[in-house]
Amino acid sequence: MEYYVHIGFEVHIRLATKTKMFCSCSTEEGEPNTHICPVCLGYPGALPVPNKEAFKYAIKMAKALNGKINKTVIFARKNYFYPDLPKGYQITQHEPPLMEDGYLVLAESGKKIRIIRLHVEEDAAKTLYDSETGRQGENAFLMVDYNRSGVPLAEIVSYPDIHDPDEGVEYLKTLQALARYLGVSEANMEKGEMRADVNISVSTAPDKLGTKVEIKNMNSFKAIHDALEYEIQRQIHALETGETIYQETRMWDEASGKTLVMRRKETSDDYRYFPEPDIPPFELEQEVIDIEPEFDDLHKLYKEVNSWNIDEKKVGFIVYSPEIYKALKYLIEKGVPPKFAVSMYLDEIKGQLEKSGLSLEDRHKDWVVYLHKLISDGKIDNSIAKKIIRKAISQNKEPKEIYEAEFSGPSISEEDIRKTIRDILAKNPDIVQKYKDGKKSVFGFLMGQCMKAFGGKVPAATVKKLLGEELERV
Ligand SMILES: [Zn+2]
């Protein structure tokens, strides 16, 4: 029997506004329960006022997802009870959503995933469980941090167009990178700025869905991938053995590597949506409607980075990291060859900074431009460029200072280089003899002696060339 997997996502992305969705409380992190007011604590009679900035961000994302925009905003109450929801309802866009019938082009494969809708809503507060509060036994109780209550979110719902866990991760990475390129959200999963619920079903025909199971509680790409792998096998096993697959919500249990039942659904949830009486329907202002995203297709960008002819494994990483991509693009526009830019900026500078617990800054781009110029002028070679980077980082100096103090010096004339090489050959007659007898591997030893004598002031390529010539003359 052949099985077909259908995966859809509901992704929440925190919009990067400074204040909350319906009040002027800060969205910054802070001591628990310090960014709160009667509105986001749900006091009776407190009046919510929609945040225009949130719609500016949401409209960018909505347009980048290629859907139809609804100018009329109707907020609704979604009713349910939970300690993190003090009002007893969440204010959300129900019908119509801000955007419908869109699609996202996956970065690597270029496949189109259809998007059902994107809508704006407020976040719930954050509940802290025993493991987070550190309280155990009799003292254990649930704690709630209302700083997150009322933070603006965009919820993006996709059709079940995804067919395997790798594609699911590619979808989420593409969506995350898109939010970052647009400046709509940092979309950091570890910080809860991007959260994904997944629905999955397995069927025996490609055009037919199976019984839909929802999975929650995954907060990394790896957890999502593992949960999907597990769930696909569980459902295939059930179909093969004739077990019933229930329509239910399951949670991913990282420790056991299994999905576990949270609640079984007899009918679909009834949230008794009704229009929010405190916010009459309104039209988005033209200024908001007219916002155009400056970026829209990660697949085009993927093809561009791929054409740089760099290590294939790095292409995805660069595309999914807007800051890195923009920096490399800047370097290439400055005339630095892509391979050199990637090797110096990504491998050397970023790598060395990370070893020292530091991170990339704007000025590091200009390091690469400077070092590339020195190499083009024949003043240093790649290995000296790397030495300069290491010294600049460990001594907290600019490469220019290191180069001028240690590597520029009065330039050594070719005749002087040859003279030093000849001296070294004269001191090592037996090694030279071995070379003459055909043991070419001793070349490396002689090369090392010469490099040491020049103290890194002569590029290796020059030494290699002249040493080869001198050896022929002996
Ligand atoms: Zn507030």
Residues whose N, C-alpha, C, O or C-beta is under 5 A from the ligand:
A	BS01	ZN	C23 C25 H35 I36 C37 V39 C40
